[in-house]
Amino acid sequence: MHDAHLQLLPLAPPLQQPLPVDPRDLPARNAVAVYLMELELPADAMRTNMYLPLLALGELARWQAIRPRERQWQYLQSRVLQRVVLGAYIDDDPRALAFTRDRWGRPCLAEHEGLHFSLAQCASHVALAIGSDPVLGMEVATVAPLRRGFMRIAHRLFHQDDLAQLLECPEERRHARFLELWTLKEAYRKALGAGMPRPLAACGFGRTPEGVIVARDRVPLPDRPAPDAFIAQRRMRDCQIAVAYRRGRPVRFRYLHGSAALPWPETAADT
């Protein structure tokens, strides 16, 4: 069923593509394509006027209600990234896309069951992961400035084993490890879907001696597939990213900034 709030605006004449996206350069079939876009602040009237026609009526109403202005601009850029990139992958007008959710609550395109995605945003970046497998989750977090009280958050929401990992870290590394765990947990939850809310303590993460990230699901869900491959990296301008997906799919990245699409090294398929 389509989201009733995502009624589309009447299509105007074709608009200029606001982002440099070429899906042939970053295939998503049996792979994962990740786009990370740096938020450009402050907002300006020219770009706002260029982006707003891309939104559906429900998105436009939400944009108008958001305060402060920085959050409003962040939301607008996230929806532009989602619509423009997905529109390029299915070769359709970004303004014509309709969204729904699958049986597990994961967002998806209403008429393209073979393409799946996960959207994430933070104070500095917006990220979109695209693939042909629905088990896909993306999360991002701004590294600086240091989040005050992050250990209080960890004590309240993390499992005792996660807390032990943080306390074992040197103090100067503790915040970075917190963000890595936080983004991995959120990416894992998104990959499973929101159909059954799960606490952050339900899943923990560690690394093998070779550095491969492994998940420890303390409350596994036998009726749905779970991600078994993970990426956790700090990228451009201090953005912590995490991707949860299923093993055997190469992951490729593009960093979007203004009119530039900058490539990152490809990860191994069995990461």
C-alpha positions as protocol buffer text, in pm:
chain_id: "A"
residue {
  index: 1
  type: MET
  ca { x: 0 y: 0 z: 0 }
}
residue {
  index: 2
  type: HIS
  ca { x: 130 y: 344 z: -86 }
}
residue {
  index: 3
  type: ASP
  ca { x: 178 y: 603 z: 186 }
}
residue {
  index: 4
  type: ALA
  ca { x: -121 y: 834 z: 156 }
}
residue {
  index: 5
  type: HIS
  ca { x: 88 y: 1127 z: 275 }
}
residue {
  index: 6
  type: LEU
  ca { x: 326 y: 1093 z: -19 }
}
residue {
  index: 7
  type: GLN
  ca { x: 84 y: 1229 z: -277 }
}
residue {
  index: 8
  type: LEU
  ca { x: 287 y: 1358 z: -566 }
}
residue {
  index: 9
  type: LEU
  ca { x: 299 y: 1714 z: -689 }
}
residue {
  index: 10
  type: PRO
  ca { x: 201 y: 1765 z: -1056 }
}
residue {
  index: 11
  type: LEU
  ca { x: 509 y: 1709 z: -1270 }
}
residue {
  index: 12
  type: ALA
  ca { x: 663 y: 2019 z: -1418 }
}
residue {
  index: 13
  type: PRO
  ca { x: 893 y: 2015 z: -1722 }
}
residue {
  index: 14
  type: PRO
  ca { x: 1213 y: 1810 z: -1677 }
}
residue {
  index: 15
  type: LEU
  ca { x: 1445 y: 1964 z: -1422 }
}
residue {
  index: 16
  type: GLN
  ca { x: 1822 y: 1987 z: -1419 }
}
residue {
  index: 17
  type: GLN
  ca { x: 1980 y: 1697 z: -1232 }
}
residue {
  index: 18
  type: PRO
  ca { x: 2103 y: 1846 z: -901 }
}
residue {
  index: 19
  type: LEU
  ca { x: 2349 y: 1563 z: -822 }
}
residue {
  index: 20
  type: PRO
  ca { x: 2611 y: 1383 z: -1038 }
}
residue {
  index: 21
  type: VAL
  ca { x: 2475 y: 1027 z: -1024 }
}
residue {
  index: 22
  type: ASP
  ca { x: 2544 y: 757 z: -1285 }
}
residue {
  index: 23
  type: PRO
  ca { x: 2414 y: 413 z: -1178 }
}
residue {
  index: 24
  type: ARG
  ca { x: 2626 y: 243 z: -1445 }
}
residue {
  index: 25
  type: ASP
  ca { x: 2927 y: 358 z: -1246 }
}
residue {
  index: 26
  type: LEU
  ca { x: 2798 y: 205 z: -921 }
}
residue {
  index: 27
  type: PRO
  ca { x: 2578 y: -101 z: -990 }
}
residue {
  index: 28
  type: ALA
  ca { x: 2343 y: -224 z: -717 }
}
residue {
  index: 29
  type: ARG
  ca { x: 2249 y: -567 z: -852 }
}
residue {
  index: 30
  type: ASN
  ca { x: 2407 y: -832 z: -625 }
}
residue {
  index: 31
  type: ALA
  ca { x: 2608 y: -545 z: -479 }
}
residue {
  index: 32
  type: VAL
  ca { x: 2571 y: -247 z: -247 }
}
residue {
  index: 33
  type: ALA
  ca { x: 2613 y: 112 z: -366 }
}
residue {
  index: 34
  type: VAL
  ca { x: 2665 y: 376 z: -97 }
}
residue {
  index: 35
  type: TYR
  ca { x: 2633 y: 750 z: -155 }
}
residue {
  index: 36
  type: LEU
  ca { x: 2755 y: 989 z: 115 }
}
residue {
  index: 37
  type: MET
  ca { x: 2665 y: 1354 z: 66 }
}
residue {
  index: 38
  type: GLU
  ca { x: 2815 y: 1634 z: 270 }
}
residue {
  index: 39
  type: LEU
  ca { x: 2550 y: 1878 z: 389 }
}
residue {
  index: 40
  type: GLU
  ca { x: 2610 y: 2225 z: 254 }
}
residue {
  index: 41
  type: LEU
  ca { x: 2534 y: 2488 z: 518 }
}
residue {
  index: 42
  type: PRO
  ca { x: 2384 y: 2736 z: 540 }
}
residue {
  index: 43
  type: ALA
  ca { x: 2090 y: 2692 z: 307 }
}
residue {
  index: 44
  type: ASP
  ca { x: 2049 y: 2938 z: 22 }
}
residue {
  index: 45
  type: ALA
  ca { x: 1738 y: 3040 z: -167 }
}
residue {
  index: 46
  type: MET
  ca { x: 1863 y: 2926 z: -508 }
}
residue {
  index: 47
  type: ARG
  ca { x: 1925 y: 2565 z: -405 }
}
residue {
  index: 48
  type: THR
  ca { x: 1611 y: 2554 z: -193 }
}
residue {
  index: 49
  type: ASN
  ca { x: 1402 y: 2661 z: -491 }
}
residue {
  index: 50
  type: MET
  ca { x: 1575 y: 2399 z: -706 }
}
residue {
  index: 51
  type: TYR
  ca { x: 1518 y: 2118 z: -455 }
}
residue {
  index: 52
  type: LEU
  ca { x: 1161 y: 2183 z: -338 }
}
residue {
  index: 53
  type: PRO
  ca { x: 991 y: 2074 z: -665 }
}
residue {
  index: 54
  type: LEU
  ca { x: 1131 y: 1725 z: -606 }
}
residue {
  index: 55
  type: LEU
  ca { x: 923 y: 1669 z: -292 }
}
residue {
  index: 56
  type: ALA
  ca { x: 586 y: 1498 z: -264 }
}
residue {
  index: 57
  type: LEU
  ca { x: 308 y: 1685 z: -85 }
}
residue {
  index: 58
  type: GLY
  ca { x: 361 y: 1498 z: 241 }
}
residue {
  index: 59
  type: GLU
  ca { x: 735 y: 1563 z: 231 }
}
residue {
  index: 60
  type: LEU
  ca { x: 674 y: 1930 z: 156 }
}
residue {
  index: 61
  type: ALA
  ca { x: 437 y: 1961 z: 453 }
}
residue {
  index: 62
  type: ARG
  ca { x: 692 y: 1800 z: 682 }
}
residue {
  index: 63
  type: TRP
  ca { x: 969 y: 2025 z: 550 }
}
residue {
  index: 64
  type: GLN
  ca { x: 757 y: 2332 z: 625 }
}
residue {
  index: 65
  type: ALA
  ca { x: 698 y: 2215 z: 984 }
}
residue {
  index: 66
  type: ILE
  ca { x: 1061 y: 2143 z: 1072 }
}
residue {
  index: 67
  type: ARG
  ca { x: 1254 y: 2385 z: 1292 }
}
residue {
  index: 68
  type: PRO
  ca { x: 1522 y: 2512 z: 1324 }
}
residue {
  index: 69
  type: ARG
  ca { x: 1620 y: 2607 z: 970 }
}
residue {
  index: 70
  type: GLU
  ca { x: 1933 y: 2391 z: 977 }
}
residue {
  index: 71
  type: ARG
  ca { x: 1722 y: 2079 z: 1043 }
}
residue {
  index: 72
  type: GLN
  ca { x: 1483 y: 2184 z: 770 }
}
residue {
  index: 73
  type: TRP
  ca { x: 1769 y: 2210 z: 521 }
}
residue {
  index: 74
  type: GLN
  ca { x: 1909 y: 1876 z: 636 }
}
residue {
  index: 75
  type: TYR
  ca { x: 1574 y: 1708 z: 575 }
}
residue {
  index: 76
  type: LEU
  ca { x: 1540 y: 1864 z: 230 }
}
residue {
  index: 77
  type: GLN
  ca { x: 1885 y: 1747 z: 121 }
}
residue {
  index: 78
  type: SER
  ca { x: 1819 y: 1395 z: 249 }
}
residue {
  index: 79
  type: ARG
  ca { x: 1501 y: 1366 z: 42 }
}
residue {
  index: 80
  type: VAL
  ca { x: 1674 y: 1510 z: -263 }
}
residue {
  index: 81
  type: LEU
  ca { x: 1951 y: 1251 z: -235 }
}
residue {
  index: 82
  type: GLN
  ca { x: 1697 y: 971 z: -196 }
}
residue {
  index: 83
  type: ARG
  ca { x: 1479 y: 1077 z: -489 }
}
residue {
  index: 84
  type: VAL
  ca { x: 1754 y: 1172 z: -734 }
}
residue {
  index: 85
  type: VAL
  ca { x: 1968 y: 862 z: -676 }
}
residue {
  index: 86
  type: LEU
  ca { x: 1680 y: 615 z: -678 }
}
residue {
  index: 87
  type: GLY
  ca { x: 1529 y: 787 z: -981 }
}
residue {
  index: 88
  type: ALA
  ca { x: 1857 y: 742 z: -1165 }
}
residue {
  index: 89
  type: TYR
  ca { x: 1869 y: 372 z: -1078 }
}
residue {
  index: 90
  type: ILE
  ca { x: 1520 y: 299 z: -1211 }
}
residue {
  index: 91
  type: ASP
  ca { x: 1546 y: 556 z: -1493 }
}
residue {
  index: 92
  type: ASP
  ca { x: 1244 y: 755 z: -1379 }
}
residue {
  index: 93
  type: ASP
  ca { x: 1166 y: 1115 z: -1287 }
}
residue {
  index: 94
  type: PRO
  ca { x: 1264 y: 1164 z: -918 }
}
residue {
  index: 95
  type: ARG
  ca { x: 938 y: 1348 z: -860 }
}
residue {
  index: 96
  type: ALA
  ca { x: 733 y: 1047 z: -972 }
}
residue {
  index: 97
  type: LEU
  ca { x: 870 y: 802 z: -713 }
}
residue {
  index: 98
  type: ALA
  ca { x: 625 y: 654 z: -461 }
}
residue {
  index: 99
  type: PHE
  ca { x: 744 y: 485 z: -142 }
}
residue {
  index: 100
  type: THR
  ca { x: 600 y: 213 z: 79 }
}
residue {
  index: 101
  type: ARG
  ca { x: 728 y: -39 z: 337 }
}
residue {
  index: 102
  type: ASP
  ca { x: 782 y: -412 z: 320 }
}
residue {
  index: 103
  type: ARG
  ca { x: 642 y: -666 z: 567 }
}
residue {
  index: 104
  type: TRP
  ca { x: 922 y: -589 z: 814 }
}
residue {
  index: 105
  type: GLY
  ca { x: 879 y: -212 z: 799 }
}
residue {
  index: 106
  type: ARG
  ca { x: 1175 y: -140 z: 574 }
}
residue {
  index: 107
  type: PRO
  ca { x: 1125 y: 145 z: 324 }
}
residue {
  index: 108
  type: CYS
  ca { x: 1112 y: 52 z: -42 }
}
residue {
  index: 109
  type: LEU
  ca { x: 993 y: 178 z: -379 }
}
residue {
  index: 110
  type: ALA
  ca { x: 627 y: 102 z: -437 }
}
residue {
  index: 111
  type: GLU
  ca { x: 664 y: -48 z: -786 }
}
residue {
  index: 112
  type: HIS
  ca { x: 1023 y: -175 z: -790 }
}
residue {
  index: 113
  type: GLU
  ca { x: 1053 y: -474 z: -558 }
}
residue {
  index: 114
  type: GLY
  ca { x: 1401 y: -560 z: -680 }
}
residue {
  index: 115
  type: LEU
  ca { x: 1564 y: -241 z: -551 }
}
residue {
  index: 116
  type: HIS
  ca { x: 1612 y: -175 z: -179 }
}
residue {
  index: 117
  type: PHE
  ca { x: 1764 y: 113 z: 12 }
}
residue {
  index: 118
  type: SER
  ca { x: 1846 y: 255 z: 353 }
}
residue {
  index: 119
  type: LEU
  ca { x: 1867 y: 628 z: 427 }
}
residue {
  index: 120
  type: ALA
  ca { x: 2058 y: 787 z: 715 }
}
residue {
  index: 121
  type: GLN
  ca { x: 2146 y: 1141 z: 816 }
}
residue {
  index: 122
  type: CYS
  ca { x: 2340 y: 1326 z: 1083 }
}
residue {
  index: 123
  type: ALA
  ca { x: 2441 y: 1687 z: 1146 }
}
residue {
  index: 124
  type: SER
  ca { x: 2706 y: 1686 z: 872 }
}
residue {
  index: 125
  type: HIS
  ca { x: 2613 y: 1421 z: 614 }
}
residue {
  index: 126
  type: VAL
  ca { x: 2333 y: 1228 z: 447 }
}
residue {
  index: 127
  type: ALA
  ca { x: 2391 y: 871 z: 328 }
}
residue {
  index: 128
  type: LEU
  ca { x: 2199 y: 630 z: 107 }
}
residue {
  index: 129
  type: ALA
  ca { x: 2275 y: 260 z: 61 }
}
residue {
  index: 130
  type: ILE
  ca { x: 2116 y: 79 z: -237 }
}
residue {
  index: 131
  type: GLY
  ca { x: 2111 y: -290 z: -320 }
}
residue {
  index: 132
  type: SER
  ca { x: 1908 y: -577 z: -463 }
}
residue {
  index: 133
  type: ASP
  ca { x: 1881 y: -751 z: -123 }
}
residue {
  index: 134
  type: PRO
  ca { x: 1633 y: -618 z: 136 }
}
residue {
  index: 135
  type: VAL
  ca { x: 1869 y: -699 z: 425 }
}
residue {
  index: 136
  type: LEU
  ca { x: 2044 y: -365 z: 413 }
}
residue {
  index: 137
  type: GLY
  ca { x: 2098 y: -98 z: 678 }
}
residue {
  index: 138
  type: MET
  ca { x: 2291 y: 230 z: 678 }
}
residue {
  index: 139
  type: GLU
  ca { x: 2376 y: 469 z: 962 }
}
residue {
  index: 140
  type: VAL
  ca { x: 2597 y: 779 z: 996 }
}
residue {
  index: 141
  type: ALA
  ca { x: 2712 y: 997 z: 1286 }
}
residue {
  index: 142
  type: THR
  ca { x: 2906 y: 1321 z: 1306 }
}
residue {
  index: 143
  type: VAL
  ca { x: 3234 y: 1264 z: 1490 }
}
residue {
  index: 144
  type: ALA
  ca { x: 3302 y: 1621 z: 1604 }
}
residue {
  index: 145
  type: PRO
  ca { x: 3228 y: 1788 z: 1830 }
}
residue {
  index: 146
  type: LEU
  ca { x: 3250 y: 1519 z: 2096 }
}
residue {
  index: 147
  type: ARG
  ca { x: 2903 y: 1422 z: 2217 }
}
residue {
  index: 148
  type: ARG
  ca { x: 2879 y: 1517 z: 2582 }
}
residue {
  index: 149
  type: GLY
  ca { x: 2744 y: 1253 z: 2813 }
}
residue {
  index: 150
  type: PHE
  ca { x: 2793 y: 970 z: 2564 }
}
residue {
  index: 151
  type: MET
  ca { x: 2887 y: 729 z: 2843 }
}
residue {
  index: 152
  type: ARG
  ca { x: 2559 y: 803 z: 3020 }
}
residue {
  index: 153
  type: ILE
  ca { x: 2383 y: 710 z: 2696 }
}
residue {
  index: 154
  type: ALA
  ca { x: 2586 y: 390 z: 2678 }
}
residue {
  index: 155
  type: HIS
  ca { x: 2504 y: 298 z: 3039 }
}
residue {
  index: 156
  type: ARG
  ca { x: 2134 y: 349 z: 2968 }
}
residue {
  index: 157
  type: LEU
  ca { x: 2105 y: 177 z: 2628 }
}
residue {
  index: 158
  type: PHE
  ca { x: 2399 y: -60 z: 2575 }
}
residue {
  index: 159
  type: HIS
  ca { x: 2451 y: -415 z: 2697 }
}
residue {
  index: 160
  type: GLN
  ca { x: 2704 y: -470 z: 2976 }
}
residue {
  index: 161
  type: ASP
  ca { x: 2940 y: -636 z: 2727 }
}
residue {
  index: 162
  type: ASP
  ca { x: 2932 y: -322 z: 2512 }
}
residue {
  index: 163
  type: LEU
  ca { x: 3006 y: -111 z: 2818 }
}
residue {
  index: 164
  type: ALA
  ca { x: 3302 y: -334 z: 2898 }
}
residue {
  index: 165
  type: GLN
  ca { x: 3441 y: -268 z: 2549 }
}
residue {
  index: 166
  type: LEU
  ca { x: 3412 y: 106 z: 2599 }
}
residue {
  index: 167
  type: LEU
  ca { x: 3573 y: 99 z: 2942 }
}
residue {
  index: 168
  type: GLU
  ca { x: 3863 y: -107 z: 2809 }
}
residue {
  index: 169
  type: CYS
  ca { x: 3937 y: 161 z: 2547 }
}
residue {
  index: 170
  type: PRO
  ca { x: 4185 y: 437 z: 2627 }
}
residue {
  index: 171
  type: GLU
  ca { x: 3986 y: 745 z: 2721 }
}
residue {
  index: 172
  type: GLU
  ca { x: 4093 y: 932 z: 2407 }
}
residue {
  index: 173
  type: ARG
  ca { x: 3954 y: 646 z: 2191 }
}
residue {
  index: 174
  type: ARG
  ca { x: 3634 y: 588 z: 2386 }
}
residue {
  index: 175
  type: HIS
  ca { x: 3409 y: 830 z: 2199 }
}
residue {
  index: 176
  type: ALA
  ca { x: 3519 y: 692 z: 1861 }
}
residue {
  index: 177
  type: ARG
  ca { x: 3441 y: 338 z: 1977 }
}
residue {
  index: 178
  type: PHE
  ca { x: 3102 y: 453 z: 2109 }
}
residue {
  index: 179
  type: LEU
  ca { x: 3012 y: 600 z: 1769 }
}
residue {
  index: 180
  type: GLU
  ca { x: 3127 y: 285 z: 1592 }
}
residue {
  index: 181
  type: LEU
  ca { x: 2908 y: 66 z: 1814 }
}
residue {
  index: 182
  type: TRP
  ca { x: 2615 y: 307 z: 1793 }
}
residue {
  index: 183
  type: THR
  ca { x: 2615 y: 323 z: 1413 }
}
residue {
  index: 184
  type: LEU
  ca { x: 2663 y: -53 z: 1377 }
}
residue {
  index: 185
  type: LYS
  ca { x: 2369 y: -120 z: 1608 }
}
residue {
  index: 186
  type: GLU
  ca { x: 2144 y: 122 z: 1420 }
}
residue {
  index: 187
  type: ALA
  ca { x: 2248 y: -18 z: 1081 }
}
residue {
  index: 188
  type: TYR
  ca { x: 2175 y: -370 z: 1208 }
}
residue {
  index: 189
  type: ARG
  ca { x: 1829 y: -268 z: 1329 }
}
residue {
  index: 190
  type: LYS
  ca { x: 1749 y: -103 z: 997 }
}
residue {
  index: 191
  type: ALA
  ca { x: 1859 y: -412 z: 806 }
}
residue {
  index: 192
  type: LEU
  ca { x: 1620 y: -625 z: 1012 }
}
residue {
  index: 193
  type: GLY
  ca { x: 1334 y: -376 z: 976 }
}
residue {
  index: 194
  type: ALA
  ca { x: 1120 y: -176 z: 1215 }
}
residue {
  index: 195
  type: GLY
  ca { x: 835 y: -427 z: 1227 }
}
residue {
  index: 196
  type: MET
  ca { x: 949 y: -535 z: 1574 }
}
residue {
  index: 197
  type: PRO
  ca { x: 1125 y: -265 z: 1779 }
}
residue {
  index: 198
  type: ARG
  ca { x: 1452 y: -389 z: 1930 }
}
residue {
  index: 199
  type: PRO
  ca { x: 1663 y: -229 z: 2202 }
}
residue {
  index: 200
  type: LEU
  ca { x: 2019 y: -131 z: 2115 }
}
residue {
  index: 201
  type: ALA
  ca { x: 2140 y: -381 z: 2375 }
}
residue {
  index: 202
  type: ALA
  ca { x: 1997 y: -669 z: 2171 }
}
residue {
  index: 203
  type: CYS
  ca { x: 2298 y: -684 z: 1942 }
}
residue {
  index: 204
  type: GLY
  ca { x: 2667 y: -638 z: 2014 }
}
residue {
  index: 205
  type: PHE
  ca { x: 2973 y: -624 z: 1792 }
}
residue {
  index: 206
  type: GLY
  ca { x: 3331 y: -734 z: 1808 }
}
residue {
  index: 207
  type: ARG
  ca { x: 3625 y: -796 z: 1577 }
}
residue {
  index: 208
  type: THR
  ca { x: 3814 y: -1110 z: 1491 }
}
residue {
  index: 209
  type: PRO
  ca { x: 4196 y: -1111 z: 1521 }
}
residue {
  index: 210
  type: GLU
  ca { x: 4197 y: -1028 z: 1148 }
}
residue {
  index: 211
  type: GLY
  ca { x: 3982 y: -720 z: 1209 }
}
residue {
  index: 212
  type: VAL
  ca { x: 3657 y: -854 z: 1058 }
}
residue {
  index: 213
  type: ILE
  ca { x: 3347 y: -717 z: 1231 }
}
residue {
  index: 214
  type: VAL
  ca { x: 3113 y: -983 z: 1373 }
}
residue {
  index: 215
  type: ALA
  ca { x: 2768 y: -940 z: 1527 }
}
residue {
  index: 216
  type: ARG
  ca { x: 2641 y: -1108 z: 1843 }
}
residue {
  index: 217
  type: ASP
  ca { x: 2262 y: -1102 z: 1828 }
}
residue {
  index: 218
  type: ARG
  ca { x: 2142 y: -1168 z: 2182 }
}
residue {
  index: 219
  type: VAL
  ca { x: 1776 y: -1183 z: 2076 }
}
residue {
  index: 220
  type: PRO
  ca { x: 1781 y: -1346 z: 1730 }
}
residue {
  index: 221
  type: LEU
  ca { x: 1468 y: -1343 z: 1517 }
}
residue {
  index: 222
  type: PRO
  ca { x: 1436 y: -1688 z: 1357 }
}
residue {
  index: 223
  type: ASP
  ca { x: 1169 y: -1579 z: 1109 }
}
residue {
  index: 224
  type: ARG
  ca { x: 1377 y: -1322 z: 923 }
}
residue {
  index: 225
  type: PRO
  ca { x: 1727 y: -1312 z: 770 }
}
residue {
  index: 226
  type: ALA
  ca { x: 1987 y: -1102 z: 947 }
}
residue {
  index: 227
  type: PRO
  ca { x: 2290 y: -918 z: 810 }
}
residue {
  index: 228
  type: ASP
  ca { x: 2619 y: -1103 z: 846 }
}
residue {
  index: 229
  type: ALA
  ca { x: 2863 y: -853 z: 691 }
}
residue {
  index: 230
  type: PHE
  ca { x: 2949 y: -508 z: 823 }
}
residue {
  index: 231
  type: ILE
  ca { x: 3153 y: -201 z: 742 }
}
residue {
  index: 232
  type: ALA
  ca { x: 3242 y: 61 z: 1002 }
}
residue {
  index: 233
  type: GLN
  ca { x: 3466 y: 345 z: 889 }
}
residue {
  index: 234
  type: ARG
  ca { x: 3537 y: 707 z: 956 }
}
residue {
  index: 235
  type: ARG
  ca { x: 3517 y: 892 z: 628 }
}
residue {
  index: 236
  type: MET
  ca { x: 3537 y: 1236 z: 474 }
}
residue {
  index: 237
  type: ARG
  ca { x: 3537 y: 1524 z: 720 }
}
residue {
  index: 238
  type: ASP
  ca { x: 3496 y: 1309 z: 1028 }
}
residue {
  index: 239
  type: CYS
  ca { x: 3179 y: 1116 z: 948 }
}
residue {
  index: 240
  type: GLN
  ca { x: 3139 y: 774 z: 1108 }
}
residue {
  index: 241
  type: ILE
  ca { x: 2951 y: 535 z: 879 }
}
residue {
  index: 242
  type: ALA
  ca { x: 2820 y: 182 z: 924 }
}
residue {
  index: 243
  type: VAL
  ca { x: 2669 y: -55 z: 668 }
}
residue {
  index: 244
  type: ALA
  ca { x: 2498 y: -386 z: 752 }
}
residue {
  index: 245
  type: TYR
  ca { x: 2431 y: -626 z: 464 }
}
residue {
  index: 246
  type: ARG
  ca { x: 2461 y: -990 z: 363 }
}
residue {
  index: 247
  type: ARG
  ca { x: 2796 y: -1142 z: 283 }
}
residue {
  index: 248
  type: GLY
  ca { x: 2914 y: -1191 z: -73 }
}
residue {
  index: 249
  type: ARG
  ca { x: 2817 y: -851 z: -212 }
}
residue {
  index: 250
  type: PRO
  ca { x: 3083 y: -596 z: -308 }
}
residue {
  index: 251
  type: VAL
  ca { x: 3030 y: -254 z: -156 }
}
residue {
  index: 252
  type: ARG
  ca { x: 3124 y: 60 z: -349 }
}
residue {
  index: 253
  type: PHE
  ca { x: 3113 y: 419 z: -235 }
}
residue {
  index: 254
  type: ARG
  ca { x: 3073 y: 765 z: -382 }
}
residue {
  index: 255
  type: TYR
  ca { x: 3120 y: 1089 z: -194 }
}
residue {
  index: 256
  type: LEU
  ca { x: 2899 y: 1367 z: -331 }
}
residue {
  index: 257
  type: HIS
  ca { x: 2997 y: 1727 z: -275 }
}
residue {
  index: 258
  type: GLY
  ca { x: 2860 y: 2005 z: -491 }
}
residue {
  index: 259
  type: SER
  ca { x: 2902 y: 1896 z: -853 }
}
residue {
  index: 260
  type: ALA
  ca { x: 3170 y: 1636 z: -775 }
}
residue {
  index: 261
  type: ALA
  ca { x: 3130 y: 1260 z: -729 }
}
residue {
  index: 262
  type: LEU
  ca { x: 3447 y: 1131 z: -564 }
}
residue {
  index: 263
  type: PRO
  ca { x: 3521 y: 754 z: -565 }
}
residue {
  index: 264
  type: TRP
  ca { x: 3638 y: 555 z: -263 }
}
residue {
  index: 265
  type: PRO
  ca { x: 3826 y: 224 z: -271 }
}
residue {
  index: 266
  type: GLU
  ca { x: 3608 y: -85 z: -319 }
}
residue {
  index: 267
  type: THR
  ca { x: 3574 y: -319 z: -22 }
}
residue {
  index: 268
  type: ALA
  ca { x: 3616 y: -693 z: -44 }
}
residue {
  index: 269
  type: ALA
  ca { x: 3296 y: -885 z: -118 }
}
residue {
  index: 270
  type: ASP
  ca { x: 3338 y: -1097 z: 195 }
}
residue {
  index: 271
  type: THR
  ca { x: 3409 y: -809 z: 436 }
}
